[in-house]
Amino acid sequence: MEIILKKDVQNLGEAGDMLQVKDGYARNYLFPNNLAELATKGAVKNREQNLARIKAKQEKMHNEALELAKRIEELGKLEFSAKAGESGKLFGTITTKKLAEELFEKLGTEIDKKELTLNAPINKVGEYELTIKLTSKVKTQLAVVVTASEILADKIEEEPEEKETETEE
């Protein structure tokens, strides 16, 4: 099935691209999510007329993403403080949602949590690498440092298990 993309789709193409995809992918994912339209004669003609406008819009978005990437790199690192046990394991994890909220506080620009990827789950004290994908062509990295606000002793006392064996008489 031949389609025209309305928006950028990861691992597929950019807005305005005319592509050949499987029927089910188009009907079940692209069309319902308003990411593409069927490449009819009228849609193709409309695409050709609007191609310059689409490319200008993409160029503007690319430049904005480059500026945002520069601002993110100027941050240097994000620092979090969380409760941890003696072994350095956090009580809970620091999720991409928390990272996105922290970036919003620091930058004033909202970044979707789906655009953030970590090199490892943040569940221990230490330093982690965060990759931020702003557009299909603009990516940046940021260090995330997690420190312990409180080191709580693991107060799980092991009680000796008393095994009572009953003998059948």
TINUMI-196380 format. One record per residue (C-alpha): residue in one letter; residue number from 0; x, y, z. Coordinates in Angstrom, 1 decimal. Each point is the difference from the previous one (the first is absolute). Example, Ala and Ser with C-alpha at 12.3 -4.5 7.8 and 13.67 -1.06 7.14 Angstrom:
% TINUMI-196380
+---------+-----+--------+--------+--------+
| residuo | num |   east |  north |     up |
+---------+-----+--------+--------+--------+
|       a |   0 |   12.3 |   -4.5 |    7.8 |
|       s |   1 |    1.4 |    3.4 |   -0.7 |
+---------+-----+--------+--------+--------+
END
This chain:
% TINUMI-196380
+---------+-----+--------+--------+--------+
| residuo | num |   east |  north |     up |
+---------+-----+--------+--------+--------+
|       m |   0 |    0.0 |    0.0 |    0.0 |
|       e |   1 |    1.4 |    3.4 |   -0.9 |
|       i |   2 |   -0.3 |    2.7 |    2.6 |
|       i |   3 |    1.0 |    3.6 |    0.8 |
|       l |   4 |    1.3 |    0.7 |    3.5 |
|       k |   5 |   -1.6 |    2.9 |    1.8 |
|       k |   6 |    2.4 |   -0.1 |    2.9 |
|       d |   7 |    3.5 |   -1.3 |    0.6 |
|       v |   8 |   -0.1 |   -3.7 |    0.9 |
|       q |   9 |    2.9 |   -1.7 |    1.7 |
|       n |  10 |    1.8 |   -2.6 |   -2.2 |
|       l |  11 |   -2.3 |    0.8 |   -2.9 |
|       g |  12 |    0.4 |    3.6 |   -1.3 |
|       e |  13 |   -0.7 |    3.6 |    0.3 |
|       a |  14 |   -3.1 |    2.1 |   -0.6 |
|       g |  15 |   -0.7 |    0.3 |   -3.8 |
|       d |  16 |    1.7 |   -3.2 |   -0.9 |
|       m |  17 |   -1.8 |   -2.3 |   -2.4 |
|       l |  18 |    0.6 |   -3.7 |    0.9 |
|       q |  19 |   -1.1 |   -3.5 |   -0.7 |
|       v |  20 |   -1.1 |   -1.8 |    3.2 |
|       k |  21 |   -2.0 |   -3.2 |    0.9 |
|       d |  22 |   -3.7 |    0.4 |    0.0 |
|       g |  23 |   -0.5 |   -1.0 |    3.6 |
|       y |  24 |    2.6 |    2.4 |    1.3 |
|       a |  25 |   -1.7 |    2.8 |   -1.8 |
|       r |  26 |   -3.5 |   -0.9 |    1.0 |
|       n |  27 |    0.6 |   -1.0 |    3.6 |
|       y |  28 |    2.7 |    2.5 |    1.0 |
|       l |  29 |    0.7 |    2.9 |   -2.4 |
|       f |  30 |   -3.5 |    1.0 |   -1.0 |
|       p |  31 |   -1.6 |   -0.3 |    3.5 |
|       n |  32 |    2.8 |    2.1 |    1.6 |
|       n |  33 |   -0.3 |    2.6 |   -2.8 |
|       l |  34 |    3.6 |   -0.5 |   -1.0 |
|       a |  35 |   -0.6 |   -0.7 |   -3.7 |
|       e |  36 |   -2.6 |    0.1 |   -2.7 |
|       l |  37 |   -0.6 |   -2.1 |   -3.1 |
|       a |  38 |    1.9 |    1.2 |   -3.0 |
|       t |  39 |   -2.9 |    0.8 |   -2.3 |
|       k |  40 |    0.4 |    2.2 |   -3.1 |
|       g |  41 |   -1.4 |    3.0 |    1.9 |
|       a |  42 |    2.2 |   -0.6 |    3.0 |
|       v |  43 |    3.1 |   -0.3 |   -2.2 |
|       k |  44 |   -0.8 |    3.2 |   -1.8 |
|       n |  45 |   -0.6 |    1.8 |    3.4 |
|       r |  46 |    3.3 |   -1.4 |    1.3 |
|       e |  47 |    1.9 |    1.4 |   -3.0 |
|       q |  48 |   -1.6 |    3.5 |    0.5 |
|       n |  49 |    0.8 |    0.0 |    3.8 |
|       l |  50 |    3.5 |   -1.6 |   -0.2 |
|       a |  51 |    1.8 |    3.3 |    0.3 |
|       r |  52 |   -2.1 |    0.9 |    3.1 |
|       i |  53 |    0.6 |   -3.4 |    1.5 |
|       k |  54 |    3.8 |    0.3 |   -0.5 |
|       a |  55 |    0.1 |    3.5 |    1.5 |
|       k |  56 |   -1.9 |   -1.2 |    3.0 |
|       q |  57 |    2.4 |   -3.0 |    0.4 |
|       e |  58 |    3.0 |    2.4 |   -0.3 |
|       k |  59 |   -1.5 |    2.2 |    2.7 |
|       m |  60 |   -0.6 |   -2.9 |    2.3 |
|       h |  61 |    3.6 |   -1.3 |   -0.6 |
|       n |  62 |    1.4 |    3.4 |    1.0 |
|       e |  63 |   -2.1 |    0.2 |    3.1 |
|       a |  64 |    1.2 |   -3.5 |    1.0 |
|       l |  65 |    3.6 |    1.0 |   -0.5 |
|       e |  66 |   -0.5 |    3.0 |    2.3 |
|       l |  67 |   -1.7 |   -2.1 |    2.6 |
|       a |  68 |    2.8 |   -2.6 |   -0.3 |
|       k |  69 |    2.6 |    2.8 |    0.7 |
|       r |  70 |   -2.0 |    1.1 |    3.0 |
|       i |  71 |   -0.1 |   -3.6 |    1.3 |
|       e |  72 |    3.7 |   -0.4 |   -0.4 |
|       e |  73 |    0.6 |    3.2 |    1.9 |
|       l |  74 |   -1.7 |   -1.5 |    3.0 |
|       g |  75 |    2.8 |   -2.5 |    0.3 |
|       k |  76 |   -1.8 |   -2.4 |    2.2 |
|       l |  77 |   -3.2 |   -0.7 |    1.9 |
|       e |  78 |    0.3 |   -0.7 |    3.7 |
|       f |  79 |   -2.5 |   -2.0 |    2.0 |
|       s |  80 |    0.0 |   -0.8 |    3.7 |
|       a |  81 |   -2.0 |   -3.0 |    1.2 |
|       k |  82 |   -0.3 |   -2.3 |    3.1 |
|       a |  83 |    2.3 |   -3.0 |   -0.3 |
|       g |  84 |    0.9 |   -3.0 |    2.0 |
|       e |  85 |    3.5 |   -0.7 |    1.3 |
|       s |  86 |    0.9 |   -1.9 |   -3.2 |
|       g |  87 |   -0.9 |    3.1 |   -2.1 |
|       k |  88 |   -3.2 |   -1.5 |   -1.3 |
|       l |  89 |   -2.7 |    2.6 |   -0.3 |
|       f |  90 |   -3.5 |   -0.3 |    1.5 |
|       g |  91 |   -1.8 |    0.2 |   -3.3 |
|       t |  92 |    1.4 |    1.1 |   -3.3 |
|       i |  93 |    0.5 |    3.2 |   -1.9 |
|       t |  94 |   -2.1 |   -0.3 |   -3.1 |
|       t |  95 |    0.1 |    1.7 |   -3.3 |
|       k |  96 |   -3.1 |    1.9 |    1.1 |
|       k |  97 |    1.9 |    1.5 |    2.9 |
|       l |  98 |    2.9 |    0.8 |   -2.3 |
|       a |  99 |   -2.3 |    1.8 |   -2.4 |
|       e | 100 |   -1.6 |    2.0 |    2.8 |
|       e | 101 |    3.5 |    1.1 |    1.2 |
|       l | 102 |    1.0 |    1.0 |   -3.5 |
|       f | 103 |   -3.2 |    2.0 |   -0.2 |
|       e | 104 |    0.9 |    1.8 |    3.2 |
|       k | 105 |    3.5 |    0.8 |   -1.1 |
|       l | 106 |   -0.7 |    0.9 |   -3.7 |
|       g | 107 |   -3.6 |    1.2 |    0.0 |
|       t | 108 |   -0.5 |   -2.2 |   -3.1 |
|       e | 109 |   -2.1 |   -3.2 |    0.2 |
|       i | 110 |    1.7 |   -3.2 |   -1.2 |
|       d | 111 |   -2.0 |   -3.1 |   -0.4 |
|       k | 112 |    1.1 |   -2.9 |    2.2 |
|       k | 113 |   -0.1 |   -2.3 |   -3.1 |
|       e | 114 |    2.9 |    2.0 |   -1.4 |
|       l | 115 |    2.2 |   -0.9 |    3.0 |
|       t | 116 |    2.1 |   -3.2 |    0.1 |
|       l | 117 |    2.3 |   -1.1 |    2.8 |
|       n | 118 |    3.0 |   -2.2 |   -0.2 |
|       a | 119 |   -1.2 |   -1.9 |    3.1 |
|       p | 120 |   -3.0 |    0.2 |    2.4 |
|       i | 121 |    0.6 |    2.5 |    2.7 |
|       n | 122 |   -0.4 |   -2.0 |    3.2 |
|       k | 123 |    3.4 |    0.5 |    1.6 |
|       v | 124 |    2.1 |    2.9 |    1.1 |
|       g | 125 |    2.5 |    1.0 |   -2.8 |
|       e | 126 |    0.3 |    1.6 |   -3.4 |
|       y | 127 |   -2.1 |   -0.8 |   -3.0 |
|       e | 128 |   -0.1 |    1.1 |   -3.6 |
|       l | 129 |   -3.2 |    1.4 |   -1.4 |
|       t | 130 |   -0.6 |    0.2 |   -3.8 |
|       i | 131 |   -2.5 |    2.6 |   -1.2 |
|       k | 132 |   -1.4 |   -0.4 |   -3.5 |
|       l | 133 |   -1.4 |    3.4 |   -0.9 |
|       t | 134 |   -0.7 |   -0.8 |   -3.7 |
|       s | 135 |    1.0 |   -2.9 |   -2.3 |
|       k | 136 |    3.3 |    1.8 |   -0.8 |
|       v | 137 |    0.7 |    1.8 |    3.3 |
|       k | 138 |    1.1 |   -1.9 |    3.1 |
|       t | 139 |    1.9 |    1.1 |    3.1 |
|       q | 140 |    1.3 |   -1.6 |    3.1 |
|       l | 141 |   -0.1 |    1.1 |    3.6 |
|       a | 142 |    1.5 |   -1.4 |    3.2 |
|       v | 143 |   -2.4 |   -0.9 |    2.9 |
|       v | 144 |    1.6 |   -0.1 |    3.4 |
|       v | 145 |   -1.9 |   -1.7 |    2.8 |
|       t | 146 |    1.1 |    0.5 |    3.6 |
|       a | 147 |   -1.5 |   -1.3 |    3.3 |
|       s | 148 |   -1.9 |    2.6 |    2.0 |
|       e | 149 |   -0.4 |   -2.5 |    2.9 |
|       i | 150 |    1.8 |   -3.2 |    0.5 |
|       l | 151 |   -2.4 |   -2.2 |    1.8 |
|       a | 152 |    1.2 |   -3.2 |    1.7 |
|       d | 153 |   -1.6 |   -3.1 |   -1.3 |
|       k | 154 |   -2.1 |   -0.8 |    3.0 |
|       i | 155 |   -1.2 |   -3.3 |   -1.1 |
|       e | 156 |    0.8 |   -2.3 |    2.8 |
|       e | 157 |    0.1 |   -3.6 |   -0.8 |
|       e | 158 |   -1.8 |   -2.1 |    2.4 |
|       p | 159 |    1.3 |   -3.5 |    0.2 |
|       e | 160 |   -2.5 |   -2.4 |   -1.3 |
|       e | 161 |   -0.9 |   -2.7 |    2.5 |
|       k | 162 |   -0.8 |   -3.2 |   -1.7 |
|       e | 163 |   -2.2 |   -2.2 |    2.0 |
|       t | 164 |    0.0 |   -3.4 |   -1.3 |
|       e | 165 |   -2.9 |   -2.2 |    1.0 |
|       t | 166 |    0.5 |   -3.7 |    0.0 |
|       e | 167 |   -3.0 |   -2.0 |   -0.8 |
|       e | 168 |   -0.6 |   -2.7 |    2.6 |
+---------+-----+--------+--------+--------+
END
